[in-house]
Amino acid sequence: LIYRTVGIEPYWLEQQAKYIPEIHARLLEDLSTWPSLDMPHVVSRHIPQTDLETSRYFQEFLKPQGLVDVMSFFLIHT
């Protein structure tokens, strides 16, 4: 697996583990109807604001760090 993060402090990377189930559930839901894996998943484009407001991941993990967007790009699909 290739996994790359940029600019996230070690403390926050450890904290991120708490939100893995929510992250995976959202990606599975979104990607099940994704038009092409050549297109990146960008939170600000693909997740409704109302969902972000109720997401523990966005409210408790991203927002306190001042992060406003996340992009995931899938390099390999099998």
Residue, then its C-alpha position, 0 to 999 in steps of 0.5 A: l500500500i502507498y499512503r502519504t500524508v503531508g504536514i500532519e504532526p505525529y500526535w495527529l496521525e495517532q489521533q487519526a486512527k480513532y476515525i478510520p471506521e468513519i473515513h472508510a465508511r464514507l469512502l466506500e459509500d462515495l466510491s461505490t458510485w464513483p465515475s472513475l478512479d482516475m478522478p481524485h476524491v476531494v472533500s470540498r467537492h464531493i461531501p455535502q456541507t451538512d455531512l461535514e457538520t455532523s462528522r466527528y472526523f471533520q469536527e474533532f480531527l480536521k477542524p482543530q488543526g485548521l485543515v479545510d480540505v482533504m484529497s484522496f487519489f487512488l493509484i491502484h485499483t484491483 
